[in-house]
Amino acid sequence: MNSPQVPQNAETALAQRLQAHEPLLWRNPALASARHTLAEVAAAHAIGLADIEAADALLRRWGPALVRAFPELAATGGVIESPLIELADARPVTGVEIKGRSLIKADHALPVAGSIKARGGIYEVLAHAEDLAVKSGLIAPGGDPLELVSATARELFAQYTVAVGSTGNLGLSIGVMASALGFHAVVHMSHDAKQWKKDRLRKRGVEVVEHTGDYAAAVAAGRAAAAASDRSYFVDDENSRNLFLGYAVAALRLKNQLAELDIAVDADHPLVAFLPCGVGGAPGGITFGLKHVFGDAAHCYFAEPCASPAMLVRLASNTGPKSVYDIGLDNRTEADGLAVGEASELVYQLVRELVSGVYTVADDALFTALARLRQTSGIEIEPSAAACFAGARWLDETLSDNPNATHLFWTTGGSFVPAEEYEKFYRRGCELLART
Ligand SMILES: Cc1ncc(COP(=O)(O)O)c(C=O)c1O
């Protein structure tokens, strides 16, 4: 693979701009051909399309069992998926004119967990439950997951803990799924986590442990607590291959959704994805999936808050892992889901040559985009998700002026935000808009 990219003085200049909280686009000089890179990643990390397809197959196998646990999934046979929504006039939300088609990938409306974290989180819990049931002799390998929503299975799972560290949304997804199967679920929350997310989990019987530290501290505390028990399984957001694969499945689903809309993706019809990024698992997994499905026709941009550009700092680092604190940022942002100081090293290794670029977003821009989106389309999202819309302004002409391009704004969370919380976000956005 290409090795480090940015000369030292360029890295320093970039650090200065990031320190100044300047919204910017960083183009990835290591971006390489998808085919070549994916082959190298497969050889080095033993991960590829077959693994994504296997994850999709497991999720589909679980469909009837999921319908039993979550009746709201009956209409889709237990498949947890979000719609693609046409954004007829993107300009008021993005602030710039772009040619081609603009679509919202509406993960804010994903059932069960209300965010993109449903994808990886639910896959990892189901894979673990199946594994445990096979090891305990409850089902044979490849057996029917319907048996895993039985009273006998609940008795088994009740003896085990599933734990996670989170800024909120991953905790919701793991907590809801693990407790639905009967596990003792423990969610370690960082200081950024919103109160309503903790309340919602506690109502479901999930144990919520509140930490005064940031996301990395909550993950470390959860990891240590789980390591002390051989009946605890820790979903490790910083290092999990299964979370990554669960997110990557989205690309297979998207391929079918685009085909249903007769939207071509190829060298003459680029697909541009704008992906809010925290530790990197969700946008990284999706990028990995999109590159497998669409190759170089997929252009993936990550969106990070000005105070928390963890993946940008990692991608641009010449000297190995680095956190946003190392360059003098405080990782304080209203985008709670993206408030991460240090990127996942695993995800970095897997996607460092696949990401086209990373842009940073000021918190105010999250609120104005969120308000504009509701005013123009009635869609309500949380601040983290609104980061996707700030990317259009950075596109070069080959993508922004291309009538054949499809722009995909991945709205990653929001439908579970209580109405009174959302109103506060919306009012803040309206006040900012009134001042401009
Ligand atoms: C709403 C929302 N969007 C995006 C992300 C980013 O996902 P990741 O942390 O896997 O990069 C998160 C993470 O919690 C989130 O809650």
PDBQT file of the ligand as one rigid body, heavy atoms in Angstrom, charges set to zero:
ROOT
HETATM    1  C1  LIG A 501     -26.119   9.944  14.274  1.00  0.00    +0.000 C 
HETATM    2  C2  LIG A 501     -24.757   9.389  14.055  1.00  0.00    +0.000 A 
HETATM    3  N1  LIG A 501     -24.159   9.577  12.871  1.00  0.00    +0.000 NA
HETATM    4  C3  LIG A 501     -22.934   9.096  12.604  1.00  0.00    +0.000 A 
HETATM    5  C4  LIG A 501     -22.229   8.369  13.546  1.00  0.00    +0.000 A 
HETATM    6  C5  LIG A 501     -20.840   7.922  13.201  1.00  0.00    +0.000 C 
HETATM    7  O1  LIG A 501     -20.611   6.558  13.309  1.00  0.00    +0.000 OA
HETATM    8  P1  LIG A 501     -19.153   6.048  13.696  1.00  0.00    +0.000 P 
HETATM    9  O2  LIG A 501     -18.923   6.447  15.113  1.00  0.00    +0.000 OA
HETATM   10  O3  LIG A 501     -19.229   4.579  13.525  1.00  0.00    +0.000 OA
HETATM   11  O4  LIG A 501     -18.211   6.723  12.793  1.00  0.00    +0.000 OA
HETATM   12  C6  LIG A 501     -22.803   8.162  14.806  1.00  0.00    +0.000 A 
HETATM   13  C7  LIG A 501     -22.102   7.421  15.841  1.00  0.00    +0.000 C 
HETATM   14  O5  LIG A 501     -22.582   7.208  16.927  1.00  0.00    +0.000 OA
HETATM   15  C8  LIG A 501     -24.099   8.671  15.066  1.00  0.00    +0.000 A 
HETATM   16  O6  LIG A 501     -24.693   8.491  16.252  1.00  0.00    +0.000 OA
ENDROOT
TORSDOF 0
